Amino acid sequence: MSKLQFLSFTNKHDEDDIEFLPNGLQSFPDELRYLHWRYYPLKSLPENFSAEKLVILDMSNSQLEKLWDGVQVTFLLQFSPN
């Protein structure tokens, strides 16, 4: 799935329910342009995630507290907090 460009999860889980990601999340594909994950259960995105090609980020109702370190996106980034 290294060429995956669109990723969308919309199932609601309990806020403390991260059983389906017991070891966290390794990464997202570098080609990712659209990331929509409602109720994202983790507090941060994977450290090695390169958001260089990301255009839309929708993490509505998520537990997300930190996106990434440094500058990742130089053009358009749409962030929807709720």
Backbone as ProteinMPNN parsed JSONL, in Angstrom:
{"seq_chain_A": "MSKLQFLSFTNKHDEDDIEFLPNGLQSFPDELRYLHWRYYPLKSLPENFSAEKLVILDMSNSQLEKLWDGVQVTFLLQFSPN", "coords_chain_A": {"N_chain_A": [[0.807, -1.194, 0.0], [2.033, 1.183, -0.516], [1.576, 3.201, -2.359], [-0.807, 4.309, -1.724], [-3.249, 6.84, -1.695], [-5.568, 7.951, -0.63], [-7.175, 7.789, 2.441], [-9.553, 6.728, 4.709], [-11.221, 6.51, 7.732], [-14.078, 5.966, 9.623], [-15.437, 4.833, 11.724], [-16.865, 4.869, 14.939], [-15.305, 4.567, 18.015], [-14.963, 3.727, 21.493], [-13.545, 6.322, 23.479], [-11.271, 5.494, 24.869], [-10.561, 3.233, 23.574], [-8.167, 1.556, 22.109], [-7.507, -0.896, 21.293], [-7.365, -2.096, 18.792], [-5.049, -1.116, 17.795], [-2.667, -2.119, 19.21], [0.128, -1.836, 19.386], [0.578, 0.727, 18.67], [0.937, 2.899, 15.825], [2.679, 2.339, 12.888], [3.289, 3.837, 10.463], [2.135, 6.071, 7.835], [1.418, 5.889, 4.317], [3.797, 7.509, 2.151], [2.771, 8.745, -0.087], [0.325, 9.692, 0.563], [-2.493, 11.755, 0.267], [-4.964, 12.487, 1.203], [-6.268, 12.289, 4.32], [-8.513, 11.059, 6.45], [-9.714, 10.479, 9.483], [-11.882, 9.874, 11.661], [-12.343, 10.009, 15.138], [-9.761, 9.197, 15.797], [-7.608, 7.24, 17.705], [-5.126, 7.664, 18.935], [-2.577, 9.808, 20.454], [-0.786, 11.128, 18.869], [0.513, 11.489, 15.506], [2.28, 9.004, 13.52], [5.818, 9.138, 14.042], [7.547, 9.018, 11.835], [6.034, 9.829, 9.71], [5.622, 11.402, 6.662], [4.26, 14.281, 5.646], [4.354, 15.573, 3.269], [2.961, 15.452, 0.794], [0.391, 15.636, 1.583], [-2.864, 16.932, 1.443], [-5.434, 17.254, 2.501], [-6.447, 17.001, 5.811], [-8.364, 15.495, 8.106], [-9.22, 15.009, 11.227], [-11.394, 14.649, 12.922], [-12.986, 14.707, 16.089], [-10.973, 13.318, 17.408], [-8.309, 11.873, 19.456], [-6.033, 13.19, 19.095], [-3.163, 15.086, 19.837], [-0.75, 16.039, 18.98], [0.588, 16.841, 15.879], [3.005, 16.77, 14.177], [6.596, 17.212, 14.203], [8.334, 20.181, 13.323], [8.259, 21.75, 10.012], [5.966, 20.518, 7.743], [4.119, 20.656, 5.634], [3.938, 22.593, 2.783], [2.122, 23.821, 1.127], [-1.221, 23.636, 0.781], [-3.067, 22.874, 3.621], [-5.681, 21.481, 5.183], [-7.152, 21.475, 8.209], [-9.367, 19.976, 10.295], [-10.572, 20.396, 13.337], [-12.834, 19.521, 14.803]], "CA_chain_A": [[0.0, 0.0, 0.0], [2.926, 2.341, -0.499], [1.068, 4.231, -3.267], [-2.127, 4.703, -1.246], [-3.382, 8.29, -1.671], [-6.757, 8.33, 0.118], [-7.404, 6.901, 3.57], [-10.674, 7.243, 5.486], [-11.821, 5.679, 8.764], [-15.141, 6.75, 10.238], [-16.105, 4.115, 12.798], [-16.691, 5.442, 16.278], [-14.912, 3.656, 19.085], [-14.869, 4.42, 22.769], [-12.369, 7.19, 23.499], [-10.115, 4.768, 25.394], [-10.448, 1.976, 22.841], [-7.088, 1.473, 21.119], [-7.172, -2.317, 21.214], [-7.051, -2.488, 17.419], [-3.691, -0.622, 17.544], [-1.985, -2.379, 20.48], [1.53, -1.403, 19.327], [0.621, 2.028, 18.034], [0.837, 2.932, 14.371], [4.022, 2.462, 12.34], [3.414, 4.939, 9.52], [1.184, 6.201, 6.743], [2.154, 5.953, 3.051], [4.336, 8.821, 1.787], [1.97, 9.297, -1.183], [-0.99, 10.04, 1.098], [-2.952, 13.115, -0.011], [-6.204, 12.705, 1.947], [-6.339, 11.47, 5.523], [-9.728, 11.328, 7.207], [-9.822, 9.433, 10.503], [-12.7, 10.324, 12.788], [-12.105, 9.277, 16.384], [-8.385, 8.663, 15.834], [-7.453, 6.93, 19.122], [-3.795, 7.95, 19.472], [-2.317, 11.214, 20.758], [0.075, 11.725, 17.841], [0.709, 10.745, 14.26], [3.572, 8.319, 13.542], [6.959, 10.059, 13.955], [8.184, 8.993, 10.521], [5.068, 10.195, 8.675], [5.958, 12.571, 5.854], [3.02, 14.879, 5.153], [4.744, 16.436, 2.154], [1.959, 15.455, -0.267], [-0.924, 15.698, 2.206], [-3.647, 18.11, 1.092], [-6.542, 17.365, 3.445], [-6.326, 16.252, 7.052], [-9.575, 15.62, 8.915], [-9.105, 14.116, 12.379], [-12.524, 15.059, 13.76], [-13.292, 13.975, 17.317], [-9.863, 12.413, 17.702], [-7.515, 12.072, 20.662], [-4.8, 13.777, 18.594], [-2.627, 16.258, 20.521], [0.444, 16.491, 18.269], [0.609, 16.396, 14.483], [4.361, 16.409, 13.807], [7.628, 18.2, 14.52], [8.857, 20.912, 12.174], [7.388, 22.092, 8.894], [5.677, 19.338, 6.93], [3.326, 20.954, 4.448], [4.256, 23.945, 2.33], [1.037, 24.384, 0.335], [-2.532, 23.659, 1.418], [-3.386, 21.872, 4.633], [-6.964, 21.772, 5.805], [-7.256, 20.737, 9.452], [-10.684, 20.112, 10.884], [-10.417, 19.898, 14.704], [-14.05, 18.847, 15.3]], "C_chain_A": [[0.853, 1.261, 0.0], [2.442, 3.474, -1.394], [-0.319, 4.726, -2.877], [-2.201, 6.225, -1.109], [-4.553, 8.771, -0.817], [-7.003, 7.308, 1.213], [-8.491, 7.506, 4.434], [-11.187, 6.172, 6.445], [-12.89, 6.523, 9.441], [-15.853, 6.029, 11.37], [-15.829, 4.765, 14.135], [-16.353, 4.327, 17.255], [-14.965, 4.446, 20.376], [-13.567, 5.195, 22.786], [-11.114, 6.467, 23.976], [-9.83, 3.479, 24.634], [-9.352, 2.052, 21.777], [-6.627, 0.037, 20.967], [-6.805, -2.75, 19.801], [-5.696, -1.945, 16.965], [-2.843, -0.859, 18.797], [-0.533, -1.909, 20.526], [1.671, -0.023, 18.708], [0.485, 1.9, 16.531], [2.215, 3.192, 13.795], [4.17, 3.691, 11.447], [2.195, 5.007, 8.622], [2.006, 6.24, 5.466], [2.62, 7.376, 2.731], [3.524, 9.514, 0.7], [0.613, 9.816, -0.715], [-1.319, 11.509, 0.866], [-4.177, 13.484, 0.83], [-6.227, 11.744, 3.124], [-7.528, 11.922, 6.349], [-9.887, 10.18, 8.201], [-10.564, 10.018, 11.692], [-12.439, 9.415, 13.972], [-10.748, 8.578, 16.4], [-8.01, 8.454, 17.301], [-6.115, 7.315, 19.743], [-3.587, 9.443, 19.666], [-1.422, 11.9, 19.74], [0.083, 10.863, 16.588], [2.051, 10.025, 14.346], [4.723, 9.305, 13.313], [7.568, 10.125, 12.562], [7.223, 9.343, 9.38], [5.499, 11.472, 7.977], [4.669, 13.1, 5.233], [3.263, 15.784, 3.956], [3.669, 16.534, 1.083], [0.539, 15.548, 0.275], [-1.619, 17.014, 1.876], [-4.765, 18.332, 2.106], [-6.299, 16.436, 4.626], [-7.574, 16.519, 7.876], [-9.504, 14.574, 10.014], [-10.195, 14.478, 13.392], [-12.713, 14.124, 14.947], [-12.191, 13.004, 17.716], [-9.209, 12.738, 19.037], [-6.2, 12.78, 20.327], [-4.408, 15.048, 19.343], [-1.436, 16.85, 19.776], [0.421, 15.942, 16.836], [1.999, 15.892, 14.108], [5.316, 17.498, 14.27], [8.062, 18.889, 13.24], [7.807, 21.206, 11.126], [7.208, 20.869, 8.023], [5.01, 19.696, 5.615], [3.58, 22.393, 4.041], [3.124, 24.589, 1.538], [-0.249, 24.414, 1.146], [-2.659, 22.53, 2.422], [-4.675, 22.301, 5.296], [-7.076, 20.885, 7.033], [-8.613, 21.017, 10.062], [-10.655, 19.543, 12.299], [-11.653, 19.199, 15.247], [-15.072, 18.684, 14.218]], "O_chain_A": [[0.41, 2.304, 0.481], [2.863, 4.615, -1.203], [-0.939, 5.482, -3.625], [-1.333, 6.837, -0.487], [-4.526, 9.899, -0.327], [-7.037, 6.105, 0.953], [-8.384, 8.659, 4.852], [-11.543, 5.069, 6.028], [-12.636, 7.674, 9.797], [-16.802, 6.577, 11.93], [-14.702, 5.163, 14.429], [-17.02, 3.294, 17.311], [-15.007, 5.676, 20.364], [-12.587, 4.773, 22.173], [-10.01, 6.791, 23.538], [-8.944, 2.717, 25.019], [-9.582, 2.553, 20.676], [-5.493, -0.22, 20.562], [-6.014, -3.677, 19.627], [-5.237, -2.273, 15.871], [-2.348, 0.1, 19.389], [-0.017, -1.613, 21.604], [2.757, 0.358, 18.271], [-0.028, 0.899, 16.029], [2.863, 4.169, 14.172], [5.076, 4.499, 11.651], [1.337, 4.125, 8.641], [3.185, 6.59, 5.514], [1.908, 8.339, 3.015], [3.579, 10.738, 0.573], [-0.164, 10.327, -1.521], [-0.54, 12.396, 1.216], [-4.399, 14.657, 1.13], [-6.207, 10.527, 2.942], [-7.545, 13.032, 6.88], [-10.161, 9.046, 7.809], [-9.963, 10.581, 12.607], [-12.329, 8.198, 13.823], [-10.613, 7.489, 16.957], [-8.085, 9.403, 18.081], [-5.982, 7.295, 20.967], [-4.329, 10.254, 19.112], [-1.308, 13.125, 19.745], [-0.284, 9.688, 16.606], [2.888, 10.398, 15.168], [4.612, 10.205, 12.48], [8.055, 11.178, 12.15], [7.565, 9.17, 8.211], [5.716, 12.5, 8.619], [4.062, 12.438, 4.392], [2.455, 16.666, 3.668], [3.48, 17.608, 0.512], [-0.418, 15.54, -0.499], [-1.029, 18.085, 2.016], [-5.015, 19.463, 2.523], [-5.991, 15.255, 4.463], [-7.812, 17.651, 8.297], [-9.705, 13.386, 9.76], [-9.923, 14.595, 14.587], [-12.611, 12.904, 14.817], [-12.473, 11.963, 18.31], [-9.519, 13.75, 19.666], [-5.348, 12.946, 21.2], [-5.209, 15.973, 19.473], [-1.143, 18.036, 19.923], [0.256, 14.741, 16.618], [2.162, 14.722, 13.76], [4.888, 18.577, 14.678], [8.15, 18.254, 12.189], [6.62, 20.948, 11.322], [8.187, 20.249, 7.607], [5.311, 19.092, 4.585], [3.453, 23.307, 4.856], [3.162, 25.796, 1.298], [-0.341, 25.165, 2.117], [-2.39, 21.371, 2.108], [-4.746, 23.37, 5.902], [-7.094, 19.661, 6.908], [-8.964, 22.17, 10.315], [-10.707, 18.324, 12.462], [-11.511, 18.331, 16.108], [-16.148, 18.14, 14.463]]}, "name": "protein", "num_of_chains": 1, "seq": "MSKLQFLSFTNKHDEDDIEFLPNGLQSFPDELRYLHWRYYPLKSLPENFSAEKLVILDMSNSQLEKLWDGVQVTFLLQFSPN"}
